[in-house]
Amino acid sequence: PARLTTAERFQFFSQRMAKLEAWNQGSTFRRLKHHVQLMMDHVRRGMDDIFDVISRQPGGEELCAFEWTSPGRPTLRQDHEEVRAIRVDTLARIEIELHQLDSDSRSE
């Protein structure tokens, strides 16, 4: 049989599988959770390896010791000027600010 594309698999899942009552009966969910956990454990091991490489690079020790949250200061983003874990272009930064303004106006 032909393999489905990612979009086709998503469509199948969202239209058919997500609506099955079996998900609410427990055993199917437990089996799914088990397989997803195995995949996430695999991903975590990869992330641990990447973290080890980053922490051994210049500035890595500083990054590991950085306090991401502290009293009186909101949680910093990875693109914050103090953190600089990633670089974000000007247009993306403007979009982030607009999104924040939109979120703030909705919460008022």
N, CA and C of each residue as an Amber inpcrd file, in Angstrom:
protein
   324
   0.8310000  -1.2090000   0.0000000   0.0000000   0.0000000   0.0000000
   0.8600000   1.2500000   0.0000000   0.3530000   2.2740000  -0.6140000
   1.0740000   3.5450000  -0.6840000   1.1390000   4.1820000   0.6970000
   2.2560000   4.8250000   0.9740000   2.4150000   5.5090000   2.2600000
   1.6900000   6.8450000   2.2260000   1.0860000   7.1870000   3.3280000
   0.3960000   8.4680000   3.4360000   1.4070000   9.5720000   3.7160000
   1.1220000  10.7620000   3.2110000   1.9540000  11.9120000   3.5330000
   1.6380000  12.3380000   4.9660000   2.4530000  13.1950000   5.5120000
   2.2130000  13.7100000   6.8610000   0.8530000  14.3940000   6.9380000
   0.5190000  15.1890000   5.9260000  -0.7700000  15.8870000   5.9130000
  -1.9300000  14.8880000   5.8670000  -1.7710000  13.8170000   5.0670000
  -2.8310000  12.8030000   4.9840000  -2.9920000  12.0540000   6.3020000
  -1.8670000  11.7380000   6.9620000  -1.9450000  11.0550000   8.2560000
  -2.6230000  11.9560000   9.2840000  -2.2590000  13.2340000   9.2960000
  -2.8780000  14.1580000  10.2390000  -4.3750000  14.2630000   9.9930000
  -4.7480000  14.3710000   8.7280000  -6.1700000  14.4700000   8.3950000
  -6.9130000  13.2100000   8.8350000  -6.3340000  12.0330000   8.5740000
  -6.9590000  10.7850000   8.9990000  -7.1210000  10.7630000  10.5140000
  -6.0610000  11.1110000  11.2210000  -6.1150000  11.0870000  12.6770000
  -7.1540000  12.0660000  13.2130000  -7.1080000  13.3120000  12.7190000
  -8.0200000  14.3210000  13.2640000  -9.4760000  14.0550000  12.9000000
  -9.7390000  13.4290000  11.7360000 -11.1160000  13.1880000  11.3240000
 -11.6870000  11.8750000  11.8430000 -10.8210000  10.8720000  12.0430000
 -11.3480000   9.5600000  12.4100000 -10.8910000   9.0970000  13.7850000
  -9.5910000   9.0240000  13.9650000  -9.0560000   8.4320000  15.1890000
  -9.3960000   9.2480000  16.4350000  -9.3100000  10.5490000  16.3550000
  -9.5580000  11.3760000  17.5220000 -11.0030000  11.2930000  17.9970000
 -11.9020000  10.8730000  17.1290000 -13.3190000  10.8070000  17.4870000
 -13.7360000   9.4530000  18.0480000 -12.8560000   8.4820000  18.0450000
 -13.2050000   7.1570000  18.5310000 -13.4540000   7.1680000  20.0350000
 -14.4900000   6.5170000  20.4440000 -14.7890000   6.4030000  21.8750000
 -13.7460000   5.5640000  22.5940000 -13.0490000   4.7240000  21.8580000
 -12.0490000   3.8440000  22.4730000 -11.0060000   4.6440000  23.2510000
 -10.7320000   5.8700000  22.8280000  -9.7430000   6.6900000  23.5320000
 -10.1730000   6.9380000  24.9670000 -11.4580000   6.9700000  25.1990000
 -11.9590000   7.2650000  26.5400000 -12.0720000   6.0230000  27.4150000
 -11.8090000   4.8550000  26.8690000 -11.9980000   3.6340000  27.6300000
 -10.7420000   3.1640000  28.3570000  -9.6520000   3.8510000  28.1990000
  -8.4790000   3.5570000  29.0110000  -7.4060000   2.7170000  28.3840000
  -7.7200000   1.5100000  27.9330000  -6.6620000   0.6040000  27.4750000
  -5.9700000   1.1280000  26.2240000  -6.7300000   1.6920000  25.3020000
  -6.1200000   2.2450000  24.0900000  -5.2320000   3.4290000  24.4430000
  -5.7210000   4.2700000  25.3290000  -4.9320000   5.4280000  25.7450000
  -3.6420000   4.9800000  26.4300000  -3.7140000   3.9900000  27.2890000
  -2.5120000   3.5050000  27.9860000  -1.4910000   2.9580000  26.9990000
  -1.9840000   2.2220000  25.9850000  -1.0600000   1.6900000  24.9790000
  -0.4180000   2.8230000  24.1860000  -1.2180000   3.7980000  23.8000000
  -0.6950000   4.9510000  23.0730000   0.3130000   5.7030000  23.9340000
  -0.0510000   5.9190000  25.1940000   0.8320000   6.6460000  26.1010000
   2.1770000   5.9250000  26.2350000   2.1500000   4.6160000  26.3070000
   3.3780000   3.8310000  26.4170000   4.2880000   4.0850000  25.2100000
   3.7320000   4.0160000  24.0000000   4.5300000   4.2070000  22.7900000
   5.0370000   5.6490000  22.6770000   4.2020000   6.5990000  23.0150000
   4.6300000   8.0000000  22.9870000   5.7390000   8.2250000  24.0070000
   5.6300000   7.6130000  25.1880000   6.6640000   7.7600000  26.2070000
   8.0010000   7.2120000  25.7210000   7.9690000   6.0730000  25.0130000
   9.2030000   5.5110000  24.4570000   9.8560000   6.4880000  23.4750000
   9.0280000   7.1110000  22.6320000   9.5670000   8.0940000  21.6790000
  10.1250000   9.3100000  22.4080000   9.3960000   9.8040000  23.4200000
   9.8610000  10.9860000  24.1540000  11.1440000  10.6800000  24.9260000
  11.2880000   9.4710000  25.4480000  12.5310000   9.0860000  26.1180000
  13.6950000   9.1230000  25.1380000  13.4490000   8.6710000  23.9160000
  14.4800000   8.7100000  22.8730000  14.8650000  10.1600000  22.5560000
  13.8670000  11.0220000  22.3980000  14.1170000  12.4400000  22.1180000
  14.8830000  13.0750000  23.2740000  14.4850000  12.7540000  24.5250000
  15.1470000  13.3250000  25.6970000  16.6260000  12.9630000  25.7270000
  16.9360000  11.7070000  25.4070000  18.3530000  11.3010000  25.3960000
  19.1360000  12.1420000  24.3920000  18.5530000  12.3860000  23.2400000
  19.1990000  13.2390000  22.2380000  19.3910000  14.6520000  22.7440000
  18.3700000  15.1830000  23.4370000  18.4700000  16.5370000  23.9810000
  19.5190000  16.5990000  25.0880000  19.6170000  15.5460000  25.8870000
  20.6550000  15.4990000  26.9220000  22.0410000  15.5460000  26.2910000
  22.2240000  14.8240000  25.1840000  23.5130000  14.8320000  24.4880000
  23.8270000  16.2300000  23.9530000  22.8260000  16.8790000  23.3580000
  23.0200000  18.2380000  22.8330000  23.3490000  19.1950000  23.9700000
  22.6510000  19.0690000  25.1000000  22.9080000  19.9260000  26.2480000
  24.3500000  19.7540000  26.7360000  24.8250000  18.5110000  26.7860000
  26.2070000  18.2600000  27.2040000  27.2050000  18.9480000  26.2840000
  26.9600000  18.8940000  24.9790000  27.8560000  19.5520000  24.0210000
  27.8320000  21.0640000  24.2250000  26.6380000  21.6410000  24.3610000
  26.5080000  23.0910000  24.5540000  27.1660000  23.5230000  25.8490000
  26.9790000  22.7600000  26.9140000  27.5230000  23.1650000  28.2110000
  29.0500000  23.1400000  28.2390000  29.6800000  22.3860000  27.3340000
  31.1490000  22.3430000  27.2770000  31.7360000  23.4210000  26.3690000
  30.8960000  24.1350000  25.6300000  31.3740000  25.1820000  24.7400000
  31.6070000  26.4750000  25.5230000  32.3750000  27.4100000  24.9420000
  32.5810000  28.6930000  25.6180000  31.2350000  29.3530000  25.9440000
  31.0720000  29.7760000  27.1740000  29.8240000  30.3930000  27.6180000
  28.7780000  29.3900000  28.0610000  29.0290000  28.1230000  27.8440000
  28.0540000  27.0980000  28.2080000  27.8300000  27.0010000  29.6980000
  28.8980000  27.1210000  30.4540000  28.7790000  27.0630000  31.9130000
  27.9290000  28.2220000  32.4230000  28.1420000  29.4010000  31.8210000
  27.3420000  30.5810000  32.1800000  25.8640000  30.3470000  31.8660000
  25.5970000  29.7860000  30.6860000  24.2160000  29.5330000  30.2780000
  23.5370000  28.5560000  31.2290000  24.2650000  27.5130000  31.6540000
  23.7020000  26.5250000  32.5720000  23.4140000  27.1330000  33.9440000
  24.2210000  28.1080000  34.3540000  24.0610000  28.7100000  35.6700000
  23.0710000  29.8730000  35.6670000  22.6340000  30.3040000  34.4780000
  21.7650000  31.4720000  34.3690000  20.4350000  31.2260000  35.0680000
  19.9840000  32.1840000  35.8540000  18.6890000  32.1000000  36.5390000
  17.5980000  32.5890000  35.5850000  16.8210000  31.6530000  35.0570000
  15.7840000  32.0080000  34.0920000  14.6260000  32.7440000  34.7290000
  14.3870000  32.4870000  35.9870000  13.3350000  33.2040000  36.7090000
  13.9020000  33.6600000  38.0440000  13.4050000  34.7490000  38.5100000
  13.7770000  35.2270000  39.8320000  12.6550000  36.1180000  40.3270000
  12.5600000  36.3280000  41.6450000  11.4850000  37.1670000  42.1760000
  11.5290000  38.5690000  41.5660000  10.3770000  39.0520000  41.1640000
  10.2810000  40.4040000  40.6210000  10.6450000  40.5110000  39.1540000
  11.0490000  39.4180000  38.5340000  11.3870000  39.4610000  37.1180000
  10.6400000  38.3410000  36.4050000  10.0080000  38.6640000  35.2890000
   9.2890000  37.6160000  34.5640000  10.2650000  36.6140000  33.9500000
   9.7560000  35.4590000  33.5880000  10.5740000  34.4540000  32.9130000
  11.1030000  35.0360000  31.6140000  12.3910000  34.8450000  31.3710000
  13.0020000  35.3950000  30.1670000  12.8490000  34.4230000  29.0000000
  12.7340000  34.9960000  27.8200000  12.6590000  34.1970000  26.6000000
  14.0740000  33.8960000  26.1110000  14.1950000  32.8760000  25.2730000
  15.5120000  32.5300000  24.7400000  16.0940000  33.6350000  23.8800000
  15.2370000  34.4940000  23.3120000  15.7460000  35.5800000  22.4770000
  15.9460000  36.8840000  23.2540000  15.7850000  36.8540000  24.5800000
  15.9900000  38.0350000  25.4130000  17.4500000  38.4780000  25.3280000
  17.6820000  39.7900000  25.3890000  19.0540000  40.3010000  25.2330000
  20.0130000  39.8050000  26.3060000  19.5110000  39.4410000  27.4820000
  20.3850000  38.8830000  28.5170000  20.7250000  37.4250000  28.2430000
  19.8080000  36.7150000  27.6220000  19.9830000  35.2820000  27.4070000
  20.7260000  35.0250000  26.0990000  20.1970000  35.5740000  25.0100000
  20.7810000  35.4480000  23.6740000  21.0730000  34.0040000  23.2670000
  20.1770000  33.0880000  23.6440000  20.3530000  31.6900000  23.2610000
  20.0560000  31.4910000  21.7830000  19.1600000  32.3230000  21.2410000
  18.8600000  32.2950000  19.8160000  18.8100000  33.7270000  19.3170000
  18.9890000  33.8920000  18.0370000  18.8780000  35.2140000  17.4220000
  17.5580000  35.2930000  16.6790000  16.9080000  36.4350000  16.7880000
  15.6340000  36.6390000  16.1270000  15.7430000  37.8980000  15.2930000
  15.3160000  37.8120000  14.0190000  15.4170000  38.9900000  13.1610000
  14.3930000  40.0490000  13.5760000  14.5620000  41.2330000  13.0630000
  13.7410000  42.3840000  13.4590000  12.2540000  42.1450000  13.2030000
  11.9140000  41.6080000  12.0320000  10.4920000  41.3800000  11.7300000
   9.8710000  40.3730000  12.6830000  10.6060000  39.3300000  13.0360000
  10.0810000  38.3470000  13.9840000   9.8810000  38.9820000  15.3500000
  10.8030000  39.8640000  15.7550000  10.6780000  40.5420000  17.0410000
   9.4360000  41.4370000  17.0610000   9.1750000  42.1430000  15.9620000
   7.9760000  42.9900000  15.8670000   6.7210000  42.1270000  15.9720000
   6.7300000  40.9730000  15.2890000   5.5850000  40.0650000  15.3590000
   5.3610000  39.5700000  16.7870000   6.4420000  39.2600000  17.4970000
   6.3390000  38.8220000  18.8900000   5.7030000  39.9250000  19.7390000
   6.1510000  41.1550000  19.5420000   5.6050000  42.2790000  20.3110000
   4.1270000  42.4960000  20.0020000   3.7420000  42.3810000  18.7280000
   2.3340000  42.5300000  18.3630000   1.4890000  41.4200000  18.9760000
   2.0130000  40.2090000  18.9610000   1.2990000  39.0910000  19.5720000
   1.1150000  39.3340000  21.0690000   2.1580000  39.8520000  21.7110000
   2.0660000  40.1440000  23.1470000   1.0160000  41.2290000  23.4140000
   0.9960000  42.2660000  22.5740000  -0.0090000  43.3190000  22.7330000
  -1.4120000  42.7520000  22.5750000  -1.5990000  41.8770000  21.5860000
  -2.8940000  41.2450000  21.3510000  -3.3000000  40.4080000  22.5530000
  -2.3600000  39.6430000  23.0910000  -2.6570000  38.8090000  24.2710000
  -3.0140000  39.6650000  25.4710000  -2.2910000  40.7660000  25.6590000
  -2.5560000  41.6710000  26.7730000  -3.9430000  42.2990000  26.6540000
  -4.3230000  42.6960000  25.4300000  -5.6250000  43.3450000  25.2490000
  -6.7670000  42.3500000  25.4880000  -6.5530000  41.0810000  25.1870000
  -7.5940000  40.0710000  25.4210000  -7.7840000  39.7770000  26.8990000
  -6.7160000  39.9230000  27.6740000  -6.8140000  39.5920000  29.0990000
  -7.4110000  40.7360000  29.9140000  -7.5750000  41.8980000  29.3150000
  -8.1450000  43.0540000  30.0520000  -9.6350000  43.0180000  30.1210000
